[in-house]
Amino acid sequence: MYRPARTVRAVAASALLAVALSGCDGGVRGTPGGSGLHDPYFPKAGNGGYDVTHYDLSLGYEPAGRALTGTAVITARATQDLSAFDLDLQGLQVREVTVEGRAARFHRAGQELTVRPHDELSEGETFTATVRYSGTPQTVLDVDSSREGWLPTPDGAVALGEPVGSMAWFPGNDHPSDKATYDISVTVPKELTAVSNGELRSTTTDGSRRTFRWHVGEPMATYVATVAIGDFEVRRSTLKNGLPAYVAVDPALAGASDPVLARLPEIMEWAEYNFGPYPFSSTGAVVDRVKGVDYALETQNRPVFPYAPDTSTLVHELAHQWYGDSVTPKSWRDMWLSEGFATYAEWLWKEDDGGDSAQETFEKTYRGEGENGTDIWDFPPARPGSAAEISNAPVYDRGAMVLHKIRRTVGDDAFYDIVQGWAAAHRHGNASTADFTAYVEKKAPGKDFTGIWKDWLYGDGKPAHP
């Protein structure tokens, strides 16, 4: 995610339900999966007891009435014996739920859709749950007052999910630690285009409606799933390495966006040289008019920009494809591993594109001359004070400073070996801050990182700097 400077970003009922469900039918030996993964900042996000492997989403949207219909077919593996499990879904009306083709009982409480299958699920069993739902999808107001979820535009809508907005348009295990592949089919009025992640497999027209079918073959976290519906100028191309690019731009923003988007092939080539092989099978961007949204988001394969992006923002979001989308934080506490890397990519691009060196940017940032001034010292990047602070300046700028300190400690050759090796070692997976510090120490034996971890990564206040 890229934010402009200085932009901040029913337990008792569930327990009673768990008792009721586990006590039914007498012979149930499974127990309900947890109604949250106890993330340090979003404890209700995600669910326990299963791991999703694939989402097959069939959506229909009518912009005039803001009416969404959906069928979500969720393939998952039980990680315990389950008598019930939860899905995250906010708003919308659930019409029917089946598990393994048989009708299942379900219950709604806040964002929790609790499902009790007809037959309990055994640990290790792969199962399919189908949820049919409809209604007016909601815009979610995040704890830092930013807007996400389903966001109306002048001619359609855009779905943005960081950190918990995906539950506004499809039921799922809404936490970055559970990644899956996707098929996303979107039916809209035929004069509109529906863009999503991955590759466009087919487009078919039936009367006044047109259906776009997208496929995501690499694991993807729910928060970087997206749908953009509207009148777009679509540009398809192929990069020098054969990678397909799909760019969709609102015509009203095309003139302002085109000079920057024309640099996408150049930026991608630069990023592969610095970060290693691109981890996905396509690239691109979506530029649309999204009222009340002042951040870009690293939606997988093609980032979303709610305004005409500048070059630095495009670099930031494309760098996220390696750091954030492929190597995804294990919890929201680890967000600096995404934003710190993407911010440092901006520094590196500036250095290579004839601007300030990364060292000069570091020094200006340290002196409080950067975009975010002295706000970068509010808290350490690896320990935001609250959920409302995970998108604040220390996570971005001070996270980048940690990486620069590592670079100065090990030298350029070893540093690029580390950042490329990190992207390769955790490709399409999840990683924590502890995983990263252990990786750096392993790859640079004999170097002392104690002060960097203690003062720059975890320490309060402004560290001393010679």
N, C-alpha and C positions, 0 to 999 in steps of 0.2 A: 504494500500500500504506500502511496505517496500522498502526504498531506502538506498544504502550504504552511509557511512558517507560522509558529505559535498557534496552530489549530490543535486543540486537545481532543482528543477523541474519547408446594404444599405438602412439606415433608410429612406431617401427621396424616394427611389424607392418603398419601402413598403407602404409609406403613399399614394403615388399616386395610387398604385394598390388598396389600401383599398377604396379610393374615387371612383375609377372606378367600383369596384365590388359592393359597396353598392348602386351605382346609377343605376345599371342595372335593367331591368324588371319593373321599376316603383313601384311595390308593395312590394318590399322587406322591411321588418321591422327589420330584424336582422342586425347585424353589424359584420364585420370581427373580428375573435379572434386575440389577440395580437401576434406579431411575435417574442416574447421573454418574459421571466418572470421577467426581470430586476434584475436578480441575481447581487449582488454587484460586483462580479468578472467576471461573464460571462453573460452579460445582454441579449445576443441573444439566450442563451441556453433555451430550453423549449419553450412552446407556451401557449397562453391564450385561454380561451373559452371552454375548454373541459378537461375531466379527463379520461385517458386511464384505462380500466379495464383488457384488455387481448390483447396480441400479438400472432398471429399465423404466424410463419415465415417458409416458404418453400424455402430452398436454394439449389442451385447446384453449385459445384465448380470444376474447372479443373485446377489443379496446373500448368500444363505444359504451359498453355497460360494465367494463372492468370485471368481466366474468371469466373465471378460470375453472376448467374441468381437468381432472387428472386421474391417471391410473399409475400407481407406482408398484412395480414388481421388484421385490427386494430379495436377492439371494444372499444367504448368510450361513455361517457355521456356528453352531452352538458351542460355547466354551465352558458350559456346565450343563447339568440336567436342568431343564427349564419347564416350569409350569406356566410361566407368563414372561413377557418381555415388553419393554417400552420402546417407542419411537418418538422422536422430537417432531412436533407439528404444532404450529401456532396459528390459531384462527382456522378458517375453512371448515366445511362440514364433511364428516366422514360418513359415507353411505354404506360401505360394506368392507369387511376385512375377511380374507381367507388365508389359511396356512396349509400348505400342501394340498390345495384344492378343496379344502373343507371349511365351511363357515366357522369363524372364530368369534368369540365374544370380545367386546372392546369397551374401553372406558376412557373418558376425557377428563383431565384435571390440569388446567393451565396449559403448558407446552407439552405435557406428557400424554401420549396415546398409548395406553396399556392394552396389550393384546394377550388373550388367553386362547391358545390353540385347542382344538378339539382333542387332540392327543398330545401328551407331553413330548418334549423334544429331548433327546439324549445327548450328552456331551460328545462332541465330535461330529454330530449329525449335520449335514448340509440340508437346509430347508429353504422354501420359497414362501414369502408372505406378500399378498397382493392387497393394496389399499386403494379403494375408489373414493374420490373426494371431489368437492366443488365449492365454489363460493367466491367472495371478493378477497383476494390475497392482501395481506397487510403490509404497510410500511412499518418496520421495526425501529423504534427509537433506542439507540444503544445507551449504555450507562454514561458515555461521555457526550451525549446529546447528538451524535452523528446519526444519519439516517441510512438504513440498509433494508434488506428484505426485498419486497416487490415494490418497485418505484415507478409510478406512471411517468410517461414522457408525452410530449405534444401529440405523437402519433402512435404510441404503443406503450412499452414498458421495458425496464431493465431490472434484472434480479442480481443483487449483490449480497454476499454472504458473510463478510468478515465483521465480527467474529461468529455471530449466531443467526445470521439472517436467512440462511437457506431453509430453515424450518418454516419460513413464511410461504414457501411454494412447493415443497415436497417433504414427505415424511422420511426420516432417516436417523442415522446415528451421528448426530451433528457435533463432532469433535475432531480436531485435526489428526488425532492418533488412529482413526479408523478410515483408511483410504480404500477406494474401490474403483473398478472400471464402470463405465456408463454407456448407455444408449439413451439419447434424448430426442424424442420426436415432438415437434411443435406444429400445431395446425392453427393457421391465422387467416384473416381475409386475404384473398389472392393478390391484392395490390401491395401487400406488406412482405417483408423478409424477416425470418426468424434465424438468429445467429446463436450458436452455442459453442461449447468446447469441442476440441478434437477435429475430426474430419467430416465434411458433409458427404454422406453416403448416397442420398437421393433426394429429389424434389418432385412431388407429384401434385397435380391439380385435380380437384373434384368439384365441379360447379364453381361456386364463389369462394371456395376455400383452397388453401395450398398447404401442404405438409412438408416440412423440412426434417430430415432424419440425420442426426449427428451421432458419431461414435467416438468414444474416448477409450483407447486401448491400453493406456498407461494408468496406474493407480492415481486417483485424484481425491484430495480432501474435499469435504462438503463445502467449506467456506470459499473455495476458488471455483466452484461450479457457477455457471451463469447462463442466462438466456437474455437476449436483446431482441426486441420486436419493434419494427418501425420501417420507415421509408429510408433505405440506405443506398448509397453508391457503393457497390461491391467491386473491389479490385482483387483479382487473383493473379499470382505470379509464382515463379519458381526461383529460389536463390541459386547461387553458383554451385552449391553443394547438393542440389537436387531437392532441397526442403521446400515443400509448398507453403505459400503464404496467402492468407485470406484476410483482407482488410475491409471493414464495413464502416462507412462514415455518413453521418447525417449530412444531407446536402447543404444545410445552413452553416455547417462548420468546415466544409471541405476546403474552402479557400485558405482559411487560417491554418488548417491541419496539414495540408499537402506538403509544404516544404520540409516539415519535420518527419512525416511518415515516409517521405522519399529516402530518408537515411536509414530506414529499418534494415535493409540488406547489409549496409556498412556496419551498423551497430551489432548485428547478429554475427558477422564475421569476426569483429573485434572481440565480442564476448566469448566465442568459441576458442579463440586464440588464448584468452586469459583464463577462462574457467573450465575448459575442456569440452568434449562433445556435447552438443545440445541434447537434452534428455527426452525430447518429445518428437512426434512425427509430423508436426506442422507448427507454424507460427502465424503472427498477425496482430491485429488490433481492432477494437471497436471504439468509435468516437460518436457519442450521442449527447443529446441535451437532457440532462437529468436535474431537475430543479431541486435546490436545497442540498445538493451533494457537492462537497468541495475536495474530494479525494479521488485519486485514481486507484484502481485495484488490479492486482496481479492475477486475474482470473486465468486459469490454465490454458495454454496455447495462444490465447489472444487477450491481452489486458484490456480493461475497459477504462475509457477516459471520458468524464462527464463535461469536458471542455476541450478546446484545441490544445494538445500537449506541447510543451517545449522539449527540446532535445534531452535535457537532463532527466526529465520525468520519464521519457520513453526508455532511456538507458536504465533507470531505476526499475521500472516494471519488467523489462526484458531480463534483467539480471535475476529478478525473483524467480524466473522459470527454473533456474538452477537452485537458488537458495530461497526456499519458501514453498515452492510448488513441487519440485522433485525431492529435495531434502527438506522435509516439513517438520516444524517444531513439534516435539512430543507433547507439550502442553503450552498453554498461553503464556506461562512464565518464561518460556524459551523464545519469545518472539524476537528478541534482539538478534538471534541467529538468522532470522529472515531479514529484518529491517536494517540491522547493522551492516550486513553484507551488501544489500542493495544500495545503501547510502555510500558505502566505500566504493562501490562500482562507479557511482557518480564522480567521486574524487579521482579515480583512476582514469575515467574517460576524459575528464577535464585536463589531467596531466598529459595524456596522449594526444589530445586535440588542440594543443597549443595554449592551454590556460595555465592556471596555477598548478604547481606540483602538489602531490598529496601531502608532502611535508609542509608546504606553505598553507594549504587548507587546514591541516591539523593545527598549526600555530595560530592562525586566525580564529579558529573555533575555540581553542584553549583560551585565547584572550577575550573571548566574548564578542568577537566581531562577525561571527557567523549569523545565519538567518535566525537562529533561536536564542542568541545572546547567552545570558548566564542561566537560562532555564535548563541547560544540559546538565547542570550539577544538582538538580532537584532530588534525584535518587540514582542508584547504580543501575546500569542497563539490565543486569540479570535479576534484579529484585524490584520491579515496579511496586509502588505502594498500594495500588488497588487496581481493579478492573478498568476504571476510568482512565488509568495512566499508561496502559500498555501501548498506546500509540503516541505517547508524548516524546519530546525531544531527546531525553537521555537514551531511549531505546534505539533511536536512529543515529544521532550524532555521536554520542558517547560510545555506542556500539561500534561505529566506524573507527573511532579512536582506538579501541581495543585492538582491532585488526591492524591498524597502522603501527601500534606499539609492537605487535608480534612481528610485523614485517621488518621493523628497525632492529629487532633482536636477532632475527635469523638470517637476514639478507634477502635480496630479491629472488634469487634462484630457489632457495628453500621455501620462501613464502608462497610462490606460485605452485610449487610442488604440494604444499599443504592445502591451499584452497582448491586446487584441481583434484587432489586425492580425496579431500573431504566430500566433494560433490560426487565422486565416483564411488566411494565407500558406502555412502548412504543413499545412492540413487533410488528414487521411487520409494523411499522409506521415511522413517521418523528418527529424530535425534534430539538429545537434550544438551543443555549447557555442560553437564558433567561429561557427556560423550565427547564434546568438542575439546574441552580442556585436556582430557586424557589423550585424544588423538594428536593434538599439537605436541604434547610432551613426548609422545612415542616417536613422532616424526622428526623431532629436533632434540635428540639425546645430548646431554651435556649443557643445554641452555637452561637458564633459570627464569621461569615465568612466575615465580611466587609473587613478586611485586605487581605484575600486571593483573593477575587474578585478584589479589587482595585489594589493590588501590583503585584500579580502573574498571574491573568487571563487577566486583562485589562491594567496593568501599563507598562509604557515604562522603559527600562533600567533594571539593575540588582537590585532586591529587597534586602533590608537588611535582614540578616538571622543570628539569634543568634548562 
